[in-house]
Amino acid sequence: MDSDSQLLDLRTDHENTHPFNAEQVDETSFGTAAGVSASCLTTAELQQHWRAVKREVRAVKLLFQIPSTRTIEHTTSRYVVYQIIVIRSGSYDCKHVAIERRYSEFLHLHYELLQDFSEELEDVTLPKKRLTGNFSKENINERRVTLCDYLTQLYSRSYIRRSPAFIAFFTHAELKTAYHLLRGGRYSHALEVLQNALVLQEKLSSHDPSLLVPTLCALLVCQRDLEDFHAAFQTGNRALPGVRRYGLRRYRTPLLEAMVDLGYKLQHPVAQLQEELIRVQHSPHALHTQMSLKQLVVQEFT
């Protein structure tokens, strides 16, 4: 296998490893890992066992692959788009979503990052645009490899991989398209685009799950309007913990109202959701809005 087709591994720093709190490992956890109860172990055995458990915790890394390109020709323009796939390493990743980006979009990302990280990016170079030969097969393949390495270098720096600009590079165009489709009532197509965008957000935004909430709410709206009430209720259950935990007050009342309505349709018990809704509505910190979840969602990217 030549270098053009290889996955470029990441030089991910230790900050990518999720902290593992020993206090959170209860007796059940130890029993599951070693088949023994923690209460049966001496202090030395516990320490040895703890080290074994800790070794099982693996850092989540992402690999970037650019397997192919397309040359697009219009009447007055011609350009190359690069197919990008983001893969979670360390375990089998069955969710491969491909996006396409032009070189100009890479350039826009680089300029955005330089505004906040100019000193940190001194050693990271974006391949320059050639004056001639941009569409030759050799140059396109060379750029494909160098752009892949560029993304790898960016991701290896925690302050960059967590930046809004870096995440938006992979998701903004797709989300904008999805919301446009949603506002036009094309829910099936919007649902497909949103689901793909969510896969990328889940991989890129593990440090901040609150970033998934708007997409999950948009998915719920599409699923409900397509009368897939069961899927909509499940999606709401995924979004609600993030809304509660991260204090996303503008979503809480509309989401709870949607969940109660779906619960009635599905004949699910909704007493606890109703109590929470009433409590939130009467809270002195409540945002008094009459917007439904759908009205809130369609405001995105307007």
Steps between C-alpha positions, in 0.01 A plus 500: 500500500655834401491819705218646288255240628613466858315641796707763668507432871469779749760637731237542768613639832410361839221753542293288265481228764183531701574530873419185693398563859581219740217612727258429216609135474264323738500142615296395200762641265777305667294184507424532130862554406659228707215280619566584865354735755704807598430422867699174465817677389784635711629854445790372287265283296263792450785717376614228262145445382449873455803519274359215291163670471663830408697333220169394346396863456599606151530850364249584229687599187382603159657418168450711190488344159466668161447199273383675185448829318269641234563774248192715449467715193258786448474744214725755667678296768679176568604360835585180690305370797660263749300223665571487874417212733541525878562165668503419870802282573550241772177314421291409199335812364204410279382859462703642214361829373665662199502875446652702218701819533677728255852629551351847556314362802824364645651844442208669677544267798872578518442876499234467771730296723788743448290776654505318837797264477762675285793413729382144561468436125851612406599139428175407322502576129209491261618392153511805275297535186700446185498752217500221241428129489224507763294244310770249412452157655842511665443836668148409613627178662783686668262762637259229616772356722623836630147618584440181691820558696392861559175386666696248706736769626211727594321226689814407692475839677221493759435874493440483125294182480263650757470834322167591336675572170652152478172323580302728266733407213358146512136576579391855415426450130299183562304652789421810298368280219295292743332799661422644157330172407315492831363851452386396153306206642731240342525303822619165362797660323572727797493198732764318297734800494450565873576139590829515309591831660421356844745214443777752433400715798508198730856423391628857509311640800554240773645778717169693487182291452289817517598563136282204401179642649392727208554218251310250715210746532493550123498120455207473740304759301559311175411163651183638658386666178565171320281337769780280626398577857698218660828617345416861588443408865831310511679799348343728760625269774851541359474879490336562838795405727727742313241776527473445876870457568626794298221743585372548147191683622366607163462134401367360827136610494440437126672161522302394806176608333589293194590201716172516694303521175691203353453306823123540475504387137701191594304441823818524703493618864577872494423606858865572583548696179187703574620575852836613366330715238281672762801550728703655218212722387457640851870542568607863561782440253274362228514648152146603422450405139204372306715340230456133425802278448448516125488881505819503703674255267419683177677810633836325466712620207259782412 
